[in-house]
Amino acid sequence: MATVKQPTTPRFWRDPALPFVEARDVLDGRQLCYARHSHECFSIGAITAGRSSYLNEKARERIAAGSVVLMNPGDVHACNPLEGQPWSYRMFYVEVAWLSELQQQLGFSRNQPLRAFAAILSHDPLLYRGLNRLYELLSDSGADTLHKHCALLEFFSELQRRLEPAPASRRADNPRIRLAAEFIRDHCTEALKLEDICAAAGLSPSYLIRSFRHGYGMTPHAYLLNRRIQYAQARLRRGGEIAEVALAAGFADQAHFQRTFKQLLAATPGQYRRPA
């Protein structure tokens, strides 16, 4: 009996009526490898089959079907196949503003923008089933927006109740390194030089490189590329043409943009631009 080959092309879901959430489904992740990266949004996903490796900040785990992975905004992470073994997964990306507002409605403190989660991994069967049901509903073209919106509120409200919050300060905060990161964020589409970043933060190049990696889990250059890709994602979601987005995001040419996009998101700009 012939083996049915699963498609390797990732499927993205977006709905203009629910702009605060995006979802991704991968049926065969063996050929999809990620470089270390981070998101501005909150990310949560379910491993639906097989096994893979999971890096989140300094923690490394081997995860399998039934696992739920969580990435707070800014967490440097990557999930990759194990020795060619098949695996599949679903991911959700939720805007910080929407999730923060939900937390405040549930009675959490208004003194912090987002109550981050302590857990980076859960095996809670309720959360796992809930994520899969949520994806099936969101991707159902016959379901109405009100139903989907209510389901999103119900799931993420339950998530707050079932998982512990992270400590108030999850990383050592170096004000000058934070200035460097803010400068990169504000000027990510420009042709930045190391001297520009050092001048903005008042740091020597050697101290900046060493301390930036310690604080943000990547070099200033990797952080810059990560920010450019996030900028490009926003433009692509609005229907921007790939060549124009590449130049607007600060890439010298479309080929470099394509390579970097695929390294960080395990998908091409074209695949991302055209959700299923």
N, C-alpha and C positions, 0 to 999 in steps of 0.2 A: 504494500500500500504506500503510495507516494506521500511524502511529508509536505504539508502545506506551509509554504514560506510566508512568514509575516512581513509586511511592508516595513522598511526602515525609515521612511520619510516621516518626520514628526508632524503631528497635526495640532494646530493652534486654534483655540476658540476665543472669540471676542464678540461682544454685543454692544453697539453704541448706546443702548438703553441701560446698560450696566457697566459704565466705563471704569469702575474702580476695581475690576477683577479681570484676570486673563487666565486661561488654562491651556495646558499642553498635554498631549497623549502620545506616548511612544510604545509601539507594539513589539519592536525588536531593537534593543539598544546596543547590540554588539558592535556596531560600526560608529556609534556616536560617543565621542570622547570629549570631555571638557577640560579646558585649562582652569586653573584657580581663578575665581571671579566672585563678584558680589552684586547685590541688587539694592536699589533704594527702597524697594517694597518688602513686605513680609512674604515669605515663600513657605509652602507646605505641600508635601507630596506623599503618594502611596506607591509602594513597590507592589505591583500586581502579579508578577511572576519572576522566577529565577532569583539570582543573587548578584550583588555588585559591591564595589567599595564605596565608602562615603567618608569624605573629609569635610570637617567643619571646624574652622580655626585650627587649634592644635590637636583636636580629637580625630582619631581614625577608627572607623568601624567597618565591619562586613555586615551587610544588610540583606534581607531576603523577603520574599513575598509575605505580606502581612505587616511589614514595617511602615511606620509613618515618620518622615523626616521633616525637620523644621529648621528654617534659617531666618534669624532676625535680620532686619535691615542692616546692611554693612558687613555681615558675617562672610568671611572668605571661605568658599566651599567648592566642592567638585564631587560628582558621582560618576563613576566609570565602570565599564564591564570588567569582570574577573576572568582572565585567561580565556577569552572568547566565549564564555558561557552566556546563553541567552538570558535576557531579563527585560522586563517591561515596567513602565511607571506612568504615573499621572502627576502633574504639578499644577499648583495654583499660585498665582502672584496677585497679592492684594495691596492696594494703595494704603500707605500709612495713615493718611488723613481719614479715610473711611473707617479703618480699624480702630483708630484712636477715638473717633466719635462714638463708635459702638461701645468701647470700653467705658467711656464717660457716662453713657446712657445706662450702663450696668452698675454704675456707682463707684467706679475706680477713680483714682485721683486725677484732678485736672491740672496738677502741677508738673506733669511730665507728658511729652508728646505721645509716647507709646509705651505701654507696659510690655516690655519684652518677655520672652519665655525662657525659663531656665533650661528646659529640655531641648536637646537637638535631635532626639530620637524617642519614639514611643511605639509600644506594641499593644496599645489599647485597641481591642477589637471594635469597640463602638466608634472610635475615631476613624479607624480604617474603613469600616463599612460606610460610615457617614460620608467620607471623602469620595468613595466610589459612587454612592448614590447621587451625590451632588454633581459629579461630573456627568453621569448619565442624564440627569435632568437638564443641566446647562446645555448639553450638546443635542438635546431633543428639540428639533425645529418646531414640533407641534405643541410644546409647552409654552404657556404665556409668561410674560415678563414678571407679572405679580407673583406667580408661583415660584419662579426662580429667585426673585429678590427675597421673598420670605424664607426660602430654603437656605440662602446664604446667611441671612441674619440668624436663623436657628442654629446652623452648624457652628458659626464662629462665636456665637454666644456660649454654646456648649463647650467649645474649646477653651474659653476663658475659665469656665468652672472646673474643668478636669485637669488643667496643667498649672503648675506653680510658676509664679513670676520670677524673672531673673533678679539678681541683686541690683540695687540702684546703679552701681557703677560696675560694669562688666570688664572694662579695660582701664589700665593706667592712663590718665589723661595728661598729655603733654601739650600745653597751650601753643607752643611754637610749631609742633608737628601738626596740630589741628589747623593752625594758620596756613601751613603748607598745603594741607588737603583742601581747605576752602579755596585757596588760590587756584589750585588745579581744577577744582569743580567749576569755578567762575570763568576760567579761561581755557577750558578743555578743547575748544574747537580751534585754538590758536597754535602756532608753531612754537611751543614753549621750549626754553633752554633750561638746563639745570641751574644756571646762574640766576635766572628769573625767579625760580621757586625759592632758592636760597635767600635771595634778597628780600622776597616777600615775607619770609619767616625769620630772617635774621640768623641764619644757621650756616655753618660750613658744609660743603658738599659731603664730606665723610660722615659727619654727625647726622645729616639729613637722611642719607641712604640707610645707615644702620638703624636709626630710631624710627624712621617711617615704616620699615619692614616690621619692626617690633610692634608698632601701634596699629598698623592696618593690614598686616599679613601679606604685603606685596611691596614691590619697589615703587617709587614715584612714577616711573615709566609705565609699569603694568597698571597702576591706578589710573593714569591718564587714558590709556587705551580702554580700560573698563568704563570710564566715564563717557568717552566718545561713543562707545557702543550703546550705552544707555540713552544718550542723546539721539543716536540714530534710530533706536527702537521707537522712541516717541514720534519721530518724523515719519517713520514707515507706517506706524499705526494710523496716522492721519492721511495716508495714501501717497506719501512722497515718492518720487521716482528714485530708483536705487542710485543711479549715477549722481544725481543732484544731492542726495542725502550723504553720499560718501564724501563729496567735497565740502558740504556744509559742516560735517562732523569733524573735519580737520585732516582727513586722509589724503595723501598725495595722489592716489589713484584708486580706481574701483577694485583692482585686483587685491591691493593691500587691505582694503575695507572688507572684501569678501572673505579673505583668509582669517582676519581677526574676528569677524562676526562668527564664523563657523567654529573657531577655536573656543570662544567664550560661550556660545549658545548651542553648539552642536546642531546648527541649522543654517541654511543659507538665508540671506536677506529676502530673496524671493519667496522662500517657504514661509518665512515669518510674516511677510507683507500680505500674503493671501491666506487668511485663516480658513479652516475647513467649514 
